[in-house]
Amino acid sequence: MTTVEADGKRRLREDFEAYPPRMLKIVGADGVVVPFNLKAPQVRMARGLMAQREAGQPMRAIIVKARKVGFSTQAQGLVIQRATLTPHHYALVVAQGTKAVGEIFGIGRFMWSKLPLEIRPEISAQRNGRGEKMMEFGQPAGHLRLAGDFGLDSTVEVSTATEVDAGRGMTIRTLHLSEVAHWKGERGAATKLALKNAVPDDPDSMILEESTANGHNHFKDDWDAAVAGESGYLAIFTPWFEEPSYRLAFGSKAEMQQFEASLGTGKYGDDEPELAKLIPEKIREWEAEWGWPRASEKDVRRVTLECLKWRRYAIPAKCNGDVDQFHQEYPSTAEEAFLSSGRRVFPAKLVSPVLRRCEETDPVMPTAEHPGPARGAFRATKFRTVRLPRGETLELPLAVEWVPKRKLEDDVPAHWLLWQRPTPEGEDEKGRPTPAGRYVAGIDVMSGEENEGALARHAIVMIDHRSLRMVALYDSQADVDVLTHEAVLAGLFFNRAILAPEITGGWGIPVANGLGRKYHYPRVFRREDPAERMSDPVDRLGFSTDARTKPMMEARGVELLREGTDGIVSRLVAQQMLSYVRDRRGRSQPEPGKLSDALMAWMIAQVVAQSSPIPRDPVERKRSSSTRRKVGAWD
């Protein structure tokens, strides 16, 4: 009895874990032809796809690649497995360029050529163009095909993203999208969408979207949707230290001890203490996942140090001494992989810990342990009606409450996220009075302009004036009048916070004027530019982001990240940091298709908090006989 007869063709076609080592051959790193034995990350993907199918869901996966894990080879194995065992099966592979087309097609053709004879179909037709290659499996005899005998009648086609005809009427059963992050601009994103829509949504259809990261573009958007559980795609990522070949052994126990003592020092040591904690945590997770025997603490420590020794070697030897390039080629987390294509204002090694912190403070999928921020709105509970100069009236809010989303009326949007309520006056454990919390809000007013399809938004970031920690975030595209009113409500709720609207470009001037002239809000930030000192104080309301202040804002942001005092709890702010870059002229701005509104509001709040004295409250005034201090033009 043959192997195929023993296993059965159906099992061969449907078992993505057992098929590769039994039926597929690849060329190993040493040039020797070997069975395709799956690594642990590849087994993880195979099992995940089969679980989707068994649950009646379409098979979908998005993969952020590191080097040498082998997901591209595994994808080709799945293409060959399905196309050679399923009649009338059309498998399409779309690559970045012509060179990649040849390489991917070569892997698939080699796999087909080494299949056991009993499951290796004949090639009935083939095409070998520069940017498009194809193998058609089926009846090779022309006269039999004319008679209606097409045999297997399945096709594997490999094409470039620029050559493929995404608009033609095709029904794709297996779709492999390779290096998607490097498909150019809006056309690449449109091609990807059209191809995905050509795949039916039944449980036996498959889409594999894989790429190395290339900044925060459409591939990053797909990844975020998968991580959030919004797209039905498996989100697959493997850290570099899961690859066994990325280790360097020590020659002696003394050498290992000396290396351990040096962790966190030297040119590339900044990430080492954190990795020394992360790697053991992951090893324990993998032991539980695969049912491996529990390794001793001594062995886990040895493996961790061997990984870190390899990292010290690889940064100068493989990444030109560039730690950011190491993060891209050999990431520890998916976020590290998504390095910007431009020169980032905020180094990834400083932002990565913030993003990991946000997994708890602002999780994509909240849990009981890490529920994340509350979503809701501020509502005035007490008003005073005032008459405006033109005869209009205004209900001036005097007291404000927080209303969670579940208690809002259907027509009231929940644009606010709240991490922490304001601290009231109180007493310490010894009965001594303690001051109320003081707060600062940076307000970034949207310009109404698009950044390659991404329409600007309003953002308000409220921070604690003393600790600098974020306490609330507003994000919307509401009218300017609504934004002004929301800023007033939030300012009153947070103990009459300092409000600093950005007025650069003129977009924020209506907000600054509304706060000062209409609402007479008591604490609006006032510019102290010497050139404007003779002007009306109300005309100097608002924060100006210009050639003088912008470098100061960015330097302050980097300083806070480096010191670990940034206080960022919002994933949105941290993600906008990674896509905030300098162009060739040195101008800082968000990458194409990305925004920086929440980031700008955070930077404004931090600079204003640094430059403005903390307002005193009655408790503090009782302790001091000094004269009353002022904030800008307001008490």
VEXDREN-2710 file (C-alpha; in Angstrom, 1 decimal):
% VEXDREN-2710
k/r/px/py/pz
1/MET/0.0/0.0/0.0
2/THR/1.5/3.4/-1.0
3/THR/1.8/6.3/1.4
4/VAL/-0.9/8.2/-0.5
5/GLU/-3.3/5.3/-0.3
6/ALA/-2.6/5.0/3.4
7/ASP/-3.2/8.6/4.2
8/GLY/-6.0/9.3/1.7
9/LYS/-6.2/12.2/-0.6
10/ARG/-8.7/14.0/1.4
11/ARG/-6.5/14.1/4.5
12/LEU/-3.6/15.2/2.3
13/ARG/-5.6/18.0/0.9
14/GLU/-7.0/19.2/4.2
15/ASP/-4.1/18.6/6.7
16/PHE/-1.8/21.6/6.5
17/GLU/0.4/20.3/9.3
18/ALA/1.0/16.7/8.2
19/TYR/1.3/17.3/4.4
20/PRO/4.5/19.4/4.2
21/PRO/7.0/17.0/5.9
22/ARG/5.5/13.9/4.1
23/MET/5.1/15.3/0.6
24/LEU/7.1/18.4/0.1
25/LYS/10.8/18.9/-0.5
26/ILE/12.8/22.2/-0.1
27/VAL/16.4/23.2/-0.5
28/GLY/17.9/23.7/3.0
29/ALA/20.2/26.4/4.1
30/ASP/23.2/24.1/3.3
31/GLY/22.0/23.5/-0.3
32/VAL/20.7/20.0/0.5
33/VAL/17.2/18.8/-0.6
34/VAL/15.3/17.9/2.6
35/PRO/11.7/17.3/3.7
36/PHE/9.8/20.5/4.5
37/ASN/9.6/20.1/8.3
38/LEU/7.5/22.9/9.7
39/LYS/8.9/25.1/12.5
40/ALA/6.8/25.9/15.5
41/PRO/5.5/29.3/14.1
42/GLN/4.6/27.5/10.8
43/VAL/2.7/24.8/12.7
44/ARG/0.9/27.6/14.6
45/MET/-0.3/29.1/11.3
46/ALA/-1.3/25.7/9.9
47/ARG/-3.4/24.8/12.9
48/GLY/-5.0/28.3/13.0
49/LEU/-6.1/28.0/9.4
50/MET/-7.5/24.5/9.9
51/ALA/-9.4/25.7/13.0
52/GLN/-11.0/28.5/11.0
53/ARG/-12.2/26.0/8.4
54/GLU/-13.5/23.6/11.0
55/ALA/-15.4/26.5/12.6
56/GLY/-17.1/27.2/9.2
57/GLN/-15.1/30.4/8.6
58/PRO/-13.1/31.4/5.6
59/MET/-9.3/30.7/6.0
60/ARG/-7.6/34.1/6.4
61/ALA/-4.3/35.1/7.9
62/ILE/-2.1/38.2/7.9
63/ILE/1.6/37.6/8.7
64/VAL/4.2/40.1/9.8
65/LYS/7.5/38.5/8.8
66/ALA/10.9/38.4/10.3
67/ARG/13.9/36.9/8.5
68/LYS/14.2/33.1/8.1
69/VAL/11.0/32.0/9.7
70/GLY/9.8/30.7/6.4
71/PHE/6.2/31.9/6.0
72/SER/6.7/32.6/2.3
73/THR/7.8/29.1/1.7
74/GLN/4.9/27.7/3.8
75/ALA/2.5/29.8/1.7
76/GLN/3.9/28.3/-1.5
77/GLY/3.5/24.8/0.0
78/LEU/-0.2/25.5/0.8
79/VAL/-0.6/26.8/-2.8
80/ILE/0.9/23.6/-4.3
81/GLN/-0.9/21.3/-1.8
82/ARG/-4.3/22.8/-2.7
83/ALA/-3.8/23.2/-6.4
84/THR/-2.4/19.7/-7.1
85/LEU/-5.1/17.9/-5.0
86/THR/-8.2/19.9/-5.8
87/PRO/-10.0/19.9/-9.3
88/HIS/-10.7/23.3/-10.9
89/HIS/-8.6/25.2/-8.3
90/TYR/-7.2/28.6/-9.2
91/ALA/-4.4/29.8/-6.9
92/LEU/-3.0/33.2/-7.5
93/VAL/0.2/34.6/-5.9
94/VAL/0.9/38.3/-6.3
95/ALA/4.4/39.6/-5.5
96/GLN/6.0/43.0/-5.2
97/GLY/8.2/42.8/-8.3
98/THR/9.5/40.7/-11.2
99/LYS/12.5/39.3/-9.2
100/ALA/10.2/38.1/-6.5
101/VAL/7.9/36.5/-9.1
102/GLY/10.7/34.4/-10.3
103/GLU/11.8/33.4/-6.8
104/ILE/8.3/32.5/-5.6
105/PHE/7.5/30.6/-8.8
106/GLY/10.8/28.7/-8.6
107/ILE/9.9/27.5/-5.0
108/GLY/6.5/26.3/-6.1
109/ARG/7.8/24.6/-9.3
110/PHE/10.5/22.8/-7.3
111/MET/8.0/21.6/-4.8
112/TRP/5.8/20.2/-7.6
113/SER/8.7/18.5/-9.3
114/LYS/9.6/16.6/-6.1
115/LEU/6.0/15.4/-5.3
116/PRO/5.5/11.6/-5.2
117/LEU/4.4/10.4/-8.7
118/GLU/1.0/9.3/-7.5
119/ILE/0.0/12.8/-6.5
120/ARG/2.1/14.8/-9.0
121/PRO/-0.3/16.1/-11.8
122/GLU/1.0/16.7/-15.2
123/ILE/1.5/20.2/-16.5
124/SER/-1.0/20.8/-19.4
125/ALA/0.1/24.4/-20.1
126/GLN/2.6/26.9/-18.8
127/ARG/3.6/30.5/-19.2
128/ASN/7.0/32.0/-18.3
129/GLY/6.8/35.8/-18.9
130/ARG/9.0/38.3/-17.1
131/GLY/6.4/39.6/-14.7
132/GLU/3.9/36.7/-14.9
133/LYS/4.4/32.9/-14.6
134/MET/1.8/30.1/-14.7
135/MET/1.5/26.4/-14.3
136/GLU/-1.7/24.7/-15.4
137/PHE/-2.2/21.1/-14.1
138/GLY/-4.4/18.7/-16.1
139/GLN/-4.7/16.7/-19.2
140/PRO/-1.7/17.5/-21.5
141/ALA/-3.1/15.7/-24.6
142/GLY/-4.7/18.3/-26.9
143/HIS/-7.1/15.9/-28.5
144/LEU/-8.4/14.7/-25.2
145/ARG/-8.9/18.3/-24.0
146/LEU/-10.9/19.0/-27.2
147/ALA/-13.0/16.0/-26.3
148/GLY/-13.8/17.6/-22.9
149/ASP/-11.2/15.7/-20.8
150/PHE/-9.4/18.5/-18.9
151/GLY/-8.1/16.3/-16.1
152/LEU/-7.4/18.2/-12.9
153/ASP/-7.8/21.6/-14.5
154/SER/-6.1/23.6/-11.8
155/THR/-3.8/26.6/-12.1
156/VAL/-1.1/28.3/-10.1
157/GLU/-0.3/31.8/-11.3
158/VAL/2.4/34.2/-10.0
159/SER/2.3/37.8/-11.0
160/THR/3.4/41.2/-9.9
161/ALA/1.1/43.7/-8.2
162/THR/1.5/46.0/-11.2
163/GLU/0.9/43.4/-13.9
164/VAL/-2.0/41.4/-12.4
165/ASP/-5.4/42.2/-13.8
166/ALA/-7.3/42.7/-10.6
167/GLY/-10.4/43.9/-12.4
168/ARG/-11.1/40.8/-14.5
169/GLY/-13.9/38.4/-13.6
170/MET/-11.9/35.7/-11.7
171/THR/-12.8/33.4/-8.9
172/ILE/-9.7/32.8/-6.7
173/ARG/-9.7/29.9/-4.3
174/THR/-6.2/30.5/-2.9
175/LEU/-4.7/34.0/-2.8
176/HIS/-1.2/34.7/-1.5
177/LEU/-0.3/38.3/-1.3
178/SER/3.4/38.7/-0.8
179/GLU/5.2/41.8/0.6
180/VAL/2.0/43.7/0.6
181/ALA/3.5/46.6/2.6
182/HIS/5.8/47.4/-0.3
183/TRP/3.0/47.7/-2.9
184/LYS/3.1/51.3/-4.0
185/GLY/0.7/53.9/-2.9
186/GLU/-3.1/54.0/-3.3
187/ARG/-2.9/51.8/-6.4
188/GLY/-1.3/49.0/-4.4
189/ALA/-4.0/49.2/-1.8
190/ALA/-6.7/49.3/-4.4
191/THR/-5.3/46.2/-6.2
192/LYS/-5.1/44.3/-2.9
193/LEU/-8.8/45.1/-2.1
194/ALA/-9.9/44.1/-5.6
195/LEU/-8.1/40.7/-5.3
196/LYS/-9.5/40.0/-1.9
197/ASN/-13.0/40.6/-3.2
198/ALA/-12.4/38.0/-5.9
199/VAL/-12.1/35.3/-3.3
200/PRO/-15.4/33.6/-2.1
201/ASP/-16.2/33.7/1.6
202/ASP/-16.7/29.9/2.0
203/PRO/-14.7/27.8/4.5
204/ASP/-12.5/26.2/1.8
205/SER/-11.2/29.6/0.5
206/MET/-7.9/31.0/1.6
207/ILE/-6.2/34.4/1.7
208/LEU/-2.6/34.7/3.0
209/GLU/-1.4/38.3/3.3
210/GLU/2.3/38.5/4.3
211/SER/5.0/41.1/4.4
212/THR/7.9/42.7/6.2
213/ALA/6.8/45.9/7.7
214/ASN/7.2/49.2/5.8
215/GLY/5.9/52.0/8.1
216/HIS/2.3/52.7/9.0
217/ASN/0.5/52.1/5.7
218/HIS/-2.4/50.0/4.4
219/PHE/-0.7/46.8/5.6
220/LYS/-0.4/48.2/9.1
221/ASP/-4.1/49.0/9.0
222/ASP/-4.9/45.4/8.0
223/TRP/-2.7/44.2/10.8
224/ASP/-4.4/46.4/13.4
225/ALA/-7.8/45.3/12.2
226/ALA/-6.8/41.6/12.6
227/VAL/-5.3/42.2/16.1
228/ALA/-8.5/43.9/17.1
229/GLY/-10.6/40.9/15.9
230/GLU/-12.4/43.1/13.4
231/SER/-11.5/41.4/10.1
232/GLY/-11.6/37.6/10.7
233/TYR/-7.9/37.3/9.9
234/LEU/-5.4/35.4/12.1
235/ALA/-2.7/37.9/13.2
236/ILE/0.5/35.9/13.0
237/PHE/3.8/37.3/14.3
238/THR/7.0/35.5/15.5
239/PRO/9.7/37.3/17.5
240/TRP/13.3/36.8/16.3
241/PHE/14.3/34.9/19.4
242/GLU/11.8/32.1/18.6
243/GLU/14.2/31.1/15.8
244/PRO/16.7/28.6/17.3
245/SER/19.5/29.7/14.9
246/TYR/19.5/33.1/16.4
247/ARG/21.6/32.1/19.4
248/LEU/25.4/32.2/20.2
249/ALA/26.8/29.8/22.8
250/PHE/29.2/30.8/25.4
251/GLY/32.6/29.2/25.7
252/SER/32.6/29.0/29.5
253/LYS/30.5/29.7/32.5
254/ALA/32.7/32.7/33.4
255/GLU/32.1/34.2/29.9
256/MET/28.3/33.9/30.4
257/GLN/28.5/35.5/33.8
258/GLN/30.6/38.3/32.5
259/PHE/28.1/38.9/29.7
260/GLU/25.1/38.8/32.1
261/ALA/26.8/41.5/34.3
262/SER/27.1/43.7/31.2
263/LEU/23.4/43.7/30.2
264/GLY/22.1/47.2/29.6
265/THR/25.5/48.7/29.0
266/GLY/27.4/49.5/25.8
267/LYS/26.2/50.8/22.4
268/TYR/23.4/48.4/21.9
269/GLY/22.3/47.7/25.5
270/ASP/19.3/49.9/25.9
271/ASP/16.8/47.1/25.1
272/GLU/18.6/44.3/26.8
273/PRO/17.1/44.5/30.3
274/GLU/13.6/44.5/28.9
275/LEU/14.4/41.6/26.5
276/ALA/15.9/39.7/29.4
277/LYS/12.4/39.7/30.9
278/LEU/10.5/39.2/27.7
279/ILE/12.3/36.2/26.4
280/PRO/11.8/34.0/29.5
281/GLU/8.1/35.0/29.5
282/LYS/7.7/33.9/25.9
283/ILE/9.6/30.6/26.6
284/ARG/7.1/29.7/29.3
285/GLU/4.2/30.6/27.0
286/TRP/5.6/28.3/24.3
287/GLU/6.1/25.5/26.8
288/ALA/2.4/25.7/27.7
289/GLU/1.3/26.1/24.1
290/TRP/3.2/23.0/22.8
291/GLY/3.1/20.9/25.9
292/TRP/6.9/20.9/26.2
293/PRO/8.6/19.8/29.5
294/ARG/9.2/22.7/31.7
295/ALA/12.8/23.8/31.4
296/SER/14.8/24.8/34.5
297/GLU/15.3/28.4/35.4
298/LYS/19.0/27.9/34.7
299/ASP/18.4/26.6/31.1
300/VAL/15.9/29.4/30.4
301/ARG/18.5/32.0/31.6
302/ARG/21.2/30.4/29.4
303/VAL/19.0/30.5/26.3
304/THR/18.0/34.1/27.0
305/LEU/21.6/35.2/27.3
306/GLU/22.6/33.2/24.1
307/CYS/19.8/35.1/22.3
308/LEU/21.1/38.5/23.6
309/LYS/24.7/37.6/22.7
310/TRP/23.5/36.9/19.1
311/ARG/21.7/40.2/19.1
312/ARG/24.9/42.1/20.0
313/TYR/26.6/40.4/17.1
314/ALA/23.8/40.9/14.6
315/ILE/23.3/44.6/15.0
316/PRO/26.7/45.6/13.7
317/ALA/27.2/42.5/11.5
318/LYS/23.8/42.4/9.8
319/CYS/22.2/45.8/10.4
320/ASN/25.1/48.2/9.9
321/GLY/25.0/49.1/13.6
322/ASP/21.5/50.5/13.3
323/VAL/19.3/49.3/16.2
324/ASP/16.2/50.5/14.3
325/GLN/17.1/48.4/11.3
326/PHE/17.5/45.4/13.7
327/HIS/14.0/46.1/15.0
328/GLN/12.7/46.0/11.4
329/GLU/14.5/42.9/10.3
330/TYR/14.4/41.0/13.6
331/PRO/11.5/42.4/15.6
332/SER/10.7/41.4/19.2
333/THR/7.1/42.6/18.8
334/ALA/5.0/43.4/15.8
335/GLU/5.1/47.1/16.7
336/GLU/8.9/47.1/16.4
337/ALA/8.6/45.8/12.9
338/PHE/6.5/48.7/11.7
339/LEU/9.3/51.2/11.4
340/SER/8.7/54.3/9.3
341/SER/10.2/54.6/5.9
342/GLY/11.3/58.2/6.7
343/ARG/13.4/59.4/9.6
344/ARG/11.3/59.1/12.7
345/VAL/11.2/62.0/15.1
346/PHE/10.5/59.7/18.0
347/PRO/12.9/56.7/18.1
348/ALA/11.1/53.3/17.9
349/LYS/13.2/52.0/20.8
350/LEU/11.6/54.7/23.0
351/VAL/8.1/54.3/21.6
352/SER/8.0/50.4/21.8
353/PRO/7.8/50.4/25.7
354/VAL/5.0/52.9/25.5
355/LEU/3.0/50.7/23.1
356/ARG/3.5/47.7/25.4
357/ARG/2.3/49.8/28.3
358/CYS/-0.8/50.8/26.3
359/GLU/-1.7/47.1/25.9
360/GLU/-2.9/47.4/29.5
361/THR/-3.9/51.1/29.7
362/ASP/-5.6/51.2/26.3
363/PRO/-6.1/47.5/25.1
364/VAL/-7.4/46.7/21.7
365/MET/-9.7/44.1/23.2
366/PRO/-10.5/45.1/26.8
367/THR/-10.5/42.4/29.5
368/ALA/-11.6/42.3/33.1
369/GLU/-7.9/42.6/34.1
370/HIS/-7.2/45.4/31.7
371/PRO/-10.5/47.2/30.9
372/GLY/-8.9/50.2/29.4
373/PRO/-10.4/53.8/29.3
374/ALA/-14.1/54.6/29.8
375/ARG/-15.8/56.0/26.7
376/GLY/-18.5/58.7/27.2
377/ALA/-19.1/62.4/27.2
378/PHE/-19.2/65.4/29.5
379/ARG/-22.5/67.1/30.4
380/ALA/-23.3/70.4/32.1
381/THR/-25.5/70.0/35.2
382/LYS/-25.7/73.7/36.0
383/PHE/-25.9/76.7/33.7
384/ARG/-26.0/80.5/33.8
385/THR/-27.7/82.3/30.9
386/VAL/-25.7/85.2/29.6
387/ARG/-26.5/87.7/26.9
388/LEU/-23.9/88.0/24.0
389/PRO/-23.2/91.4/22.3
390/ARG/-25.4/90.7/19.3
391/GLY/-28.4/89.9/21.4
392/GLU/-27.9/86.2/21.4
393/THR/-27.9/84.2/24.6
394/LEU/-25.5/81.5/25.8
395/GLU/-26.0/78.9/28.5
396/LEU/-22.7/79.1/30.3
397/PRO/-21.9/75.8/32.0
398/LEU/-21.0/76.1/35.7
399/ALA/-20.9/72.5/36.8
400/VAL/-20.1/69.4/34.7
401/GLU/-20.5/65.6/35.2
402/TRP/-19.1/62.6/33.3
403/VAL/-21.6/60.3/31.6
404/PRO/-20.5/56.9/30.4
405/LYS/-21.5/55.8/26.9
406/ARG/-24.1/53.3/28.2
407/LYS/-26.1/56.1/29.8
408/LEU/-25.9/58.6/26.9
409/GLU/-28.9/59.2/24.7
410/ASP/-28.7/57.7/21.2
411/ASP/-28.0/61.0/19.5
412/VAL/-25.2/62.0/21.8
413/PRO/-21.8/60.9/20.5
414/ALA/-19.2/59.4/22.9
415/HIS/-16.1/61.1/21.6
416/TRP/-14.2/61.2/24.9
417/LEU/-12.0/58.6/26.5
418/LEU/-11.4/58.9/30.3
419/TRP/-8.6/57.2/32.1
420/GLN/-8.7/59.1/35.4
421/ARG/-11.2/61.5/37.1
422/PRO/-9.9/64.8/38.6
423/THR/-8.4/64.6/42.1
424/PRO/-10.5/66.7/44.6
425/GLU/-9.2/68.5/47.6
426/GLY/-8.7/66.0/50.5
427/GLU/-6.7/65.0/53.4
428/ASP/-3.7/62.7/53.7
429/GLU/-3.3/59.9/56.2
430/LYS/-2.3/62.4/59.0
431/GLY/-5.4/64.6/58.4
432/ARG/-3.5/67.3/56.6
433/PRO/-5.2/69.0/53.7
434/THR/-4.1/68.0/50.2
435/PRO/-4.5/70.2/47.1
436/ALA/-6.9/69.4/44.2
437/GLY/-5.5/68.0/41.0
438/ARG/-4.4/70.5/38.3
439/TYR/-4.6/69.8/34.6
440/VAL/-3.6/71.1/31.2
441/ALA/-5.2/70.4/27.8
442/GLY/-3.6/70.7/24.4
443/ILE/-6.1/71.2/21.6
444/ASP/-5.2/70.4/18.0
445/VAL/-7.9/71.9/15.6
446/MET/-8.3/70.0/12.3
447/SER/-7.3/71.9/9.2
448/GLY/-9.9/70.3/6.9
449/GLU/-7.1/69.1/4.6
450/GLU/-6.5/65.5/3.6
451/ASN/-3.2/63.6/3.9
452/GLU/-3.5/61.1/1.0
453/GLY/-7.0/60.2/2.0
454/ALA/-6.7/60.6/5.7
455/LEU/-9.0/63.5/6.7
456/ALA/-7.7/65.6/9.6
457/ARG/-9.5/65.4/13.0
458/HIS/-9.8/67.5/16.2
459/ALA/-8.0/66.2/19.2
460/ILE/-7.9/67.3/22.9
461/VAL/-5.4/65.7/25.2
462/MET/-5.8/66.4/28.9
463/ILE/-2.8/65.7/31.2
464/ASP/-2.2/66.0/34.9
465/HIS/-0.1/69.2/35.5
466/ARG/2.0/67.6/38.2
467/SER/2.5/64.0/37.1
468/LEU/2.2/64.7/33.3
469/ARG/0.1/61.6/32.9
470/MET/-2.7/61.6/30.3
471/VAL/-6.2/61.5/31.9
472/ALA/-8.5/62.1/28.9
473/LEU/-8.6/62.2/25.1
474/TYR/-11.1/63.7/22.7
475/ASP/-11.1/62.7/19.0
476/SER/-13.7/63.9/16.5
477/GLN/-14.5/65.8/13.3
478/ALA/-17.3/67.9/14.8
479/ASP/-17.9/71.6/14.1
480/VAL/-15.5/74.1/15.7
481/ASP/-18.3/75.5/17.9
482/VAL/-18.9/72.0/19.2
483/LEU/-15.1/71.5/19.8
484/THR/-15.0/74.8/21.8
485/HIS/-17.9/73.7/23.9
486/GLU/-16.4/70.3/24.6
487/ALA/-13.1/72.0/25.6
488/VAL/-15.0/74.2/28.1
489/LEU/-16.8/71.2/29.6
490/ALA/-13.6/69.2/30.0
491/GLY/-11.8/72.2/31.4
492/LEU/-14.4/72.8/34.1
493/PHE/-14.6/69.1/34.9
494/PHE/-10.9/68.9/35.4
495/ASN/-10.8/71.7/38.1
496/ARG/-10.6/74.6/35.6
497/ALA/-7.7/73.2/33.6
498/ILE/-5.5/75.3/31.5
499/LEU/-6.7/75.1/27.8
500/ALA/-4.2/75.6/25.0
501/PRO/-5.7/75.6/21.5
502/GLU/-3.3/75.6/18.6
503/ILE/-3.8/78.7/16.4
504/THR/-1.2/78.0/13.7
505/GLY/-2.7/78.4/10.2
506/GLY/-5.7/80.2/11.6
507/TRP/-7.8/77.0/12.1
508/GLY/-7.7/77.3/15.9
509/ILE/-8.3/81.0/16.1
510/PRO/-12.1/80.6/16.4
511/VAL/-11.6/78.2/19.2
512/ALA/-9.2/80.5/21.1
513/ASN/-11.6/83.5/20.5
514/GLY/-14.6/81.4/21.6
515/LEU/-12.9/80.3/24.8
516/GLY/-11.8/83.9/25.7
517/ARG/-14.4/86.2/24.2
518/LYS/-17.6/84.1/24.2
519/TYR/-17.2/81.7/27.2
520/HIS/-14.8/83.9/29.2
521/TYR/-13.1/80.7/30.3
522/PRO/-10.7/81.6/33.2
523/ARG/-7.6/79.7/32.1
524/VAL/-6.7/79.9/28.4
525/PHE/-3.0/79.7/27.5
526/ARG/-1.6/83.1/26.5
527/ARG/1.5/83.4/24.3
528/GLU/4.4/85.4/25.7
529/ASP/6.0/86.3/22.4
530/PRO/7.9/89.6/22.9
531/ALA/6.7/90.8/19.4
532/GLU/3.1/90.5/20.7
533/ARG/3.4/92.1/24.1
534/MET/1.7/95.3/23.2
535/SER/-1.3/93.6/21.7
536/ASP/-4.6/92.9/23.5
537/PRO/-4.1/89.9/25.9
538/VAL/-7.2/88.2/24.3
539/ASP/-5.5/88.4/20.9
540/ARG/-2.6/86.4/22.3
541/LEU/-4.7/83.5/23.4
542/GLY/-3.7/80.1/22.1
543/PHE/-0.5/78.1/21.3
544/SER/1.5/78.8/18.1
545/THR/3.3/75.9/16.5
546/ASP/6.0/77.5/14.5
547/ALA/9.7/77.4/13.7
548/ARG/10.6/78.4/17.3
549/THR/8.2/76.2/19.2
550/LYS/7.9/73.0/17.1
551/PRO/11.5/71.8/17.7
552/MET/11.0/72.6/21.4
553/MET/7.8/70.5/21.4
554/GLU/9.5/67.5/19.7
555/ALA/12.6/67.7/21.9
556/ARG/10.4/67.8/25.0
557/GLY/8.5/64.7/23.7
558/VAL/11.7/62.8/23.2
559/GLU/13.0/63.9/26.6
560/LEU/9.9/62.6/28.3
561/LEU/10.1/59.3/26.5
562/ARG/13.7/58.9/27.4
563/GLU/13.1/59.6/31.1
564/GLY/10.0/57.4/31.2
565/THR/7.8/60.3/32.4
566/ASP/5.7/60.8/29.2
567/GLY/2.5/59.6/30.9
568/ILE/1.1/58.2/27.6
569/VAL/-1.8/55.8/28.1
570/SER/-3.4/56.1/24.6
571/ARG/-2.5/53.7/21.8
572/LEU/-3.5/56.4/19.3
573/VAL/-0.8/58.8/20.6
574/ALA/1.9/56.2/20.6
575/GLN/1.0/54.9/17.1
576/GLN/1.1/58.4/15.7
577/MET/4.6/58.8/17.1
578/LEU/5.8/55.9/15.0
579/SER/4.4/57.5/11.8
580/TYR/5.7/61.0/12.5
581/VAL/8.8/61.5/10.4
582/ARG/11.1/64.1/8.9
583/ASP/11.2/64.5/5.1
584/ARG/14.4/65.2/3.0
585/ARG/14.2/68.9/3.9
586/GLY/14.1/68.1/7.6
587/ARG/10.4/69.1/8.0
588/SER/8.5/66.9/10.5
589/GLN/5.1/65.7/9.5
590/PRO/3.0/62.5/9.5
591/GLU/3.6/59.8/6.8
592/PRO/1.4/59.8/3.8
593/GLY/-2.1/58.6/4.8
594/LYS/-1.5/59.1/8.5
595/LEU/-2.4/61.8/11.0
596/SER/-0.7/63.5/14.0
597/ASP/-3.6/65.3/15.7
598/ALA/-3.6/63.5/19.0
599/LEU/0.2/63.6/19.1
600/MET/0.3/67.3/18.5
601/ALA/-2.3/67.9/21.2
602/TRP/-0.1/65.8/23.6
603/MET/3.0/67.7/22.7
604/ILE/1.2/71.1/23.2
605/ALA/-0.1/70.0/26.6
606/GLN/3.4/68.9/27.7
607/VAL/5.1/72.1/26.7
608/VAL/2.4/74.3/28.2
609/ALA/2.6/72.2/31.5
610/GLN/6.4/72.8/31.5
611/SER/6.2/76.5/30.9
612/SER/3.1/77.4/33.0
613/PRO/3.1/77.6/36.9
614/ILE/0.7/75.2/38.5
615/PRO/-2.4/77.2/39.7
616/ARG/-2.8/77.4/43.4
617/ASP/-6.0/76.4/45.1
618/PRO/-7.5/77.5/48.5
619/VAL/-5.6/74.7/50.3
620/GLU/-2.3/75.8/49.0
621/ARG/-3.1/79.5/49.6
622/LYS/-3.8/78.8/53.3
623/ARG/-0.4/77.3/53.7
624/SER/1.4/80.3/52.2
625/SER/1.5/84.0/53.0
626/SER/2.8/84.8/49.6
627/THR/0.8/86.9/47.2
628/ARG/-1.6/85.3/44.8
629/ARG/0.0/84.1/41.6
630/LYS/-1.6/84.3/38.1
631/VAL/-1.7/82.1/35.0
632/GLY/-1.3/84.3/32.0
633/ALA/-4.0/86.9/32.0
634/TRP/-6.5/84.9/34.1
635/ASP/-6.8/84.3/37.8
END
